[in-house]
Amino acid sequence: MAKVNNSVYFTGLLVLEGLTLVGLFLIFRTQSHPFTGGAAELLGSHDPSQRVRGDLIPPPDILAKDITYNASFFQSNDLKSYLAAFPIAFARRLTQLGAKGRLLDAGAGEALFAEQLVSLEKDPSPELTFNDEREDLFRQLLERPLIERPVVVAVDVEIKRKDIPRHDGHLEILSGRLFEEIPMGILATFDVIVDNQGVLAFSSSPVDQTLGRYLAILREDGAIFVSLGSEDSNYAAASRVRTPDRGSISLLDWLYSIEGLSIQMGSVDKDHRALMISKVSRTVTLPRLKLESMKPRGSEAPVRFYVQER
């Protein structure tokens, strides 16, 4: 029998063992990470009963941040696109904002709407018109002297456009971190907050925390405008909240149940559903929600499943 060199034998074993570990690691990555081919239909906590291809599902808070950073946001929504996404009440509010007015665009994409609101003087797409009062209101916005326009703060986790002019302080850009990570003192207060498939739709924080921040920086007579998407993709209608006394209800019904808020549903057409939220009480207490699981939907806002803790 031929003799085997011991050093060669043990070296071969080590190489084989190393290749095996690398192979196992790659298999685990492929099957368990939600964005590398092993996405779960329903993504949730480390509950042993919830498994995907035999692997534990990542915690929902980690998944939520992953979705926030990786979702395909609406990048090119300009002034006309925003006016088209919301009922006429939104356009009216914009025309009422003077030089002392402040607007927050929470989830601003590439900040086109924000920049155009403070600087646009000529219609870049005159072939696209509104067949209602919004056309006249749009013209009013274009004709307003630049010095009389409001301050607009655009917030997004990443704004790729570089060297965006600030238009004599009328435009502020807050980018590079999540909305919930921005100190409240930097945000200040606002007359209008607009969320066009933005922070509420894709935030990694439970909706009560995001809404609570909105209400804290909303001025007394201010309004929050929230785009919910189309009739079929409405994330507030699809998401669910398990409550202590009412069982499982939609997130939309949960919002309607909050005391101290006025919530009006507006519908431009079947592709555009929106809420207008305002305070009717100085103090609003939001029930605390815990994110249990979520279902990603590509570029659309994910469906979330909450438990109301109190």
C-alpha positions as CSV (number, residue, x, y, z in Angstrom):
1,M,0.0,0.0,0.0
2,A,1.3,3.4,-0.9
3,K,2.1,5.7,2.1
4,V,0.3,9.0,2.4
5,N,2.3,12.1,3.4
6,N,0.7,13.3,6.7
7,S,1.2,17.0,6.0
8,V,-0.5,16.7,2.6
9,Y,-3.3,14.7,4.1
10,F,-4.1,17.2,6.8
11,T,-3.8,20.2,4.4
12,G,-6.4,18.5,2.2
13,L,-8.7,18.1,5.1
14,L,-8.5,21.8,6.1
15,V,-9.1,22.9,2.5
16,L,-12.1,20.6,2.2
17,E,-13.5,21.8,5.5
18,G,-13.0,25.5,4.5
19,L,-14.9,25.0,1.2
20,T,-17.7,23.2,3.1
21,L,-18.1,26.2,5.5
22,V,-18.1,28.7,2.6
23,G,-20.7,26.6,0.8
24,L,-23.0,26.5,3.8
25,F,-22.6,30.2,4.4
26,L,-23.6,31.0,0.7
27,I,-26.6,28.7,0.9
28,F,-27.7,30.4,4.2
29,R,-27.4,33.8,2.6
30,T,-29.4,32.8,-0.4
31,Q,-32.2,31.2,1.4
32,S,-32.6,33.4,4.5
33,H,-32.0,37.0,3.4
34,P,-35.1,38.7,2.1
35,F,-33.4,40.5,-0.7
36,T,-31.2,37.7,-2.2
37,G,-33.7,35.3,-3.7
38,G,-35.2,33.8,-0.5
39,A,-37.9,36.5,0.1
40,A,-40.7,35.4,2.4
41,E,-44.4,35.8,1.5
42,L,-45.0,37.0,5.0
43,L,-42.1,38.4,6.9
44,G,-42.1,38.5,10.7
45,S,-40.4,37.8,14.0
46,H,-38.2,34.9,15.2
47,D,-41.3,32.8,15.8
48,P,-40.4,29.1,15.3
49,S,-43.8,28.6,13.6
50,Q,-42.9,31.2,10.9
51,R,-40.2,29.7,8.7
52,V,-39.2,30.1,5.0
53,R,-37.5,27.2,3.4
54,G,-36.5,26.0,6.8
55,D,-34.8,29.2,7.8
56,L,-35.8,31.6,10.6
57,I,-37.4,34.9,9.3
58,P,-35.5,38.1,10.3
59,P,-37.1,40.4,12.9
60,P,-39.6,42.8,11.4
61,D,-37.8,45.9,12.6
62,I,-34.7,44.8,10.6
63,L,-36.8,44.0,7.6
64,A,-38.5,47.4,7.8
65,K,-35.2,49.3,7.6
66,D,-34.1,47.1,4.8
67,I,-37.3,48.0,2.9
68,T,-36.9,51.7,3.7
69,Y,-33.3,51.7,2.3
70,N,-33.9,49.5,-0.7
71,A,-37.5,50.2,-2.0
72,S,-37.9,51.7,-5.4
73,F,-39.3,55.1,-4.4
74,F,-41.1,57.5,-6.7
75,Q,-38.0,59.5,-7.7
76,S,-39.4,62.1,-10.2
77,N,-42.6,63.4,-8.8
78,D,-42.8,67.1,-9.6
79,L,-45.3,69.9,-8.7
80,K,-47.9,68.8,-11.2
81,S,-47.6,65.1,-10.1
82,Y,-48.3,66.1,-6.5
83,L,-51.3,68.2,-7.4
84,A,-52.6,65.2,-9.4
85,A,-52.1,62.8,-6.4
86,F,-54.2,64.8,-4.0
87,P,-57.7,66.4,-3.9
88,I,-58.2,70.1,-4.6
89,A,-57.9,70.9,-0.9
90,F,-54.1,70.3,-1.2
91,A,-53.7,72.8,-4.0
92,R,-55.7,75.3,-2.1
93,R,-53.5,74.9,1.0
94,L,-50.4,75.5,-1.2
95,T,-51.7,78.8,-2.5
96,Q,-52.4,80.0,1.0
97,L,-48.8,79.5,2.1
98,G,-47.0,82.9,2.2
99,A,-43.4,83.8,2.9
100,K,-43.9,82.8,6.6
101,G,-45.4,79.5,5.7
102,R,-43.5,76.2,6.1
103,L,-44.1,72.9,4.3
104,L,-42.5,69.5,5.0
105,D,-42.2,67.0,2.2
106,A,-41.6,63.7,4.1
107,G,-40.2,61.3,1.6
108,A,-39.3,63.8,-1.1
109,G,-37.7,61.5,-3.6
110,E,-35.4,63.7,-5.7
111,A,-37.0,66.9,-4.2
112,L,-38.4,68.0,-7.6
113,F,-41.8,69.0,-6.0
114,A,-40.0,70.9,-3.2
115,E,-37.7,72.8,-5.6
116,Q,-40.5,73.7,-8.1
117,L,-42.8,74.9,-5.4
118,V,-40.3,77.6,-4.4
119,S,-38.8,78.4,-7.8
120,L,-41.0,77.4,-10.8
121,E,-42.2,80.3,-12.9
122,K,-43.0,78.6,-16.2
123,D,-45.0,75.5,-16.8
124,P,-42.6,72.8,-18.1
125,S,-45.4,70.6,-19.4
126,P,-48.2,72.9,-20.7
127,E,-49.7,69.9,-22.6
128,L,-50.7,68.4,-19.3
129,T,-53.6,70.2,-17.8
130,F,-56.2,69.8,-15.0
131,N,-59.9,69.8,-15.8
132,D,-60.9,71.4,-12.5
133,E,-59.9,74.2,-10.1
134,R,-56.4,72.8,-9.8
135,E,-55.5,74.3,-13.1
136,D,-56.2,77.8,-11.9
137,L,-54.5,77.1,-8.6
138,F,-51.4,75.8,-10.4
139,R,-51.2,79.1,-12.3
140,Q,-51.5,81.0,-9.1
141,L,-48.5,79.1,-7.7
142,L,-46.4,79.9,-10.8
143,E,-47.3,83.6,-10.8
144,R,-46.5,84.2,-7.1
145,P,-43.3,86.3,-6.6
146,L,-40.4,84.1,-5.4
147,I,-39.9,86.3,-2.3
148,E,-43.5,85.5,-1.3
149,R,-43.2,81.8,-1.4
150,P,-42.9,79.5,1.6
151,V,-40.0,77.6,3.1
152,V,-40.0,74.0,1.9
153,V,-38.1,71.3,3.8
154,A,-37.4,68.1,1.7
155,V,-36.6,65.0,3.7
156,D,-35.5,61.7,2.1
157,V,-33.1,59.0,3.1
158,E,-31.2,59.5,-0.1
159,I,-31.3,62.4,-2.6
160,K,-29.0,61.7,-5.5
161,R,-29.3,65.0,-7.3
162,K,-26.3,67.2,-6.5
163,D,-25.9,70.9,-6.0
164,I,-29.6,71.7,-5.7
165,P,-30.0,75.5,-5.3
166,R,-31.5,76.6,-2.1
167,H,-33.3,79.6,-3.6
168,D,-32.4,82.2,-1.0
169,G,-33.2,79.9,1.9
170,H,-36.7,78.9,0.7
171,L,-35.5,75.3,0.1
172,E,-33.9,73.1,2.8
173,I,-32.7,69.6,2.1
174,L,-32.4,67.0,4.9
175,S,-30.9,63.8,3.5
176,G,-28.7,60.9,4.5
177,R,-30.7,59.6,7.5
178,L,-34.2,58.3,8.2
179,F,-36.9,60.7,9.2
180,E,-37.2,59.3,12.7
181,E,-33.4,59.9,13.2
182,I,-33.7,63.7,12.5
183,P,-33.8,65.7,15.8
184,M,-37.2,67.5,16.3
185,G,-35.4,70.8,16.8
186,I,-33.9,70.7,13.3
187,L,-37.4,70.1,11.8
188,A,-39.1,73.0,13.6
189,T,-42.9,73.4,12.8
190,F,-45.0,73.3,9.7
191,D,-48.3,74.5,8.2
192,V,-48.5,71.7,5.8
193,I,-46.9,68.2,5.9
194,V,-47.2,66.1,2.7
195,D,-46.5,62.4,2.6
196,N,-46.7,61.3,-1.1
197,Q,-46.1,57.6,-0.7
198,G,-43.3,58.7,1.6
199,V,-42.4,58.1,5.3
200,L,-45.7,56.7,6.4
201,A,-45.7,54.3,3.5
202,F,-42.2,53.0,3.9
203,S,-40.9,54.0,7.3
204,S,-39.1,51.4,9.5
205,S,-41.0,52.8,12.5
206,P,-44.5,51.8,13.5
207,V,-47.1,54.2,12.1
208,D,-48.0,55.6,15.5
209,Q,-44.4,56.9,16.0
210,T,-44.3,58.5,12.6
211,L,-47.7,60.1,12.9
212,G,-46.8,61.2,16.4
213,R,-43.8,63.1,15.0
214,Y,-45.9,64.7,12.3
215,L,-48.5,65.9,14.9
216,A,-45.7,67.2,17.2
217,I,-44.3,69.5,14.4
218,L,-47.7,70.5,12.9
219,R,-48.9,74.0,13.6
220,E,-52.3,74.6,15.2
221,D,-54.2,75.2,12.0
222,G,-52.0,72.9,9.9
223,A,-52.8,69.9,7.8
224,I,-51.2,66.6,6.9
225,F,-51.8,65.2,3.4
226,V,-51.1,61.5,3.0
227,S,-51.2,59.7,-0.3
228,L,-52.4,56.1,0.1
229,G,-51.9,54.9,-3.5
230,S,-54.5,53.5,-5.8
231,E,-57.8,51.8,-4.9
232,D,-56.1,48.4,-5.3
233,S,-52.7,49.2,-3.6
234,N,-54.0,51.3,-0.6
235,Y,-51.6,50.2,2.1
236,A,-53.7,51.7,4.9
237,A,-56.7,49.6,3.9
238,A,-54.6,46.4,3.5
239,S,-52.6,46.7,6.7
240,R,-54.1,45.3,9.9
241,V,-54.1,46.2,13.6
242,R,-55.1,43.7,16.3
243,T,-56.7,45.8,19.0
244,P,-57.6,44.8,22.6
245,D,-61.3,45.5,22.2
246,R,-62.2,45.5,18.5
247,G,-60.3,42.5,17.2
248,S,-58.5,42.9,13.9
249,I,-59.2,46.1,12.0
250,S,-57.6,47.9,9.0
251,L,-55.0,50.5,9.7
252,L,-57.3,53.0,8.0
253,D,-60.1,52.2,10.5
254,W,-57.5,52.4,13.3
255,L,-56.6,55.9,12.2
256,Y,-60.3,57.0,12.1
257,S,-60.7,55.8,15.7
258,I,-58.1,58.2,17.1
259,E,-59.7,60.9,19.3
260,G,-58.6,64.5,18.7
261,L,-58.0,64.1,15.0
262,S,-60.1,65.1,12.0
263,I,-59.4,62.6,9.1
264,Q,-61.0,63.1,5.7
265,M,-60.6,60.7,2.8
266,G,-60.3,62.3,-0.6
267,S,-60.4,60.6,-4.0
268,V,-59.1,62.1,-7.2
269,D,-59.8,59.0,-9.1
270,K,-59.4,55.2,-8.7
271,D,-55.6,55.6,-8.9
272,H,-55.3,58.3,-6.2
273,R,-56.6,57.9,-2.6
274,A,-55.5,60.4,0.0
275,L,-56.1,61.5,3.6
276,M,-56.2,65.0,5.0
277,I,-55.4,64.9,8.8
278,S,-55.7,67.9,11.2
279,K,-55.9,68.3,14.9
280,V,-59.1,69.2,16.6
281,S,-57.6,68.9,20.1
282,R,-54.4,70.4,21.5
283,T,-53.4,67.0,22.9
284,V,-53.7,63.8,20.9
285,T,-52.9,60.4,22.5
286,L,-51.9,57.7,20.0
287,P,-52.3,54.1,21.0
288,R,-48.9,52.3,20.9
289,L,-48.4,49.8,18.1
290,K,-45.9,47.0,17.8
291,L,-45.0,45.7,14.3
292,E,-45.6,42.0,14.2
293,S,-44.9,41.2,10.6
294,M,-45.0,42.7,7.1
295,K,-45.4,41.7,3.5
296,P,-43.2,43.5,0.9
297,R,-44.9,44.5,-2.4
298,G,-42.0,45.6,-4.6
299,S,-42.2,49.3,-5.3
300,E,-45.5,49.6,-3.5
301,A,-45.8,50.3,0.2
302,P,-45.6,47.1,2.2
303,V,-48.5,45.6,4.1
304,R,-48.0,45.7,7.8
305,F,-49.5,43.7,10.7
306,Y,-49.6,45.5,14.1
307,V,-50.6,44.7,17.6
308,Q,-52.0,47.6,19.7
309,E,-50.2,47.5,23.0
310,R,-52.4,49.9,24.9
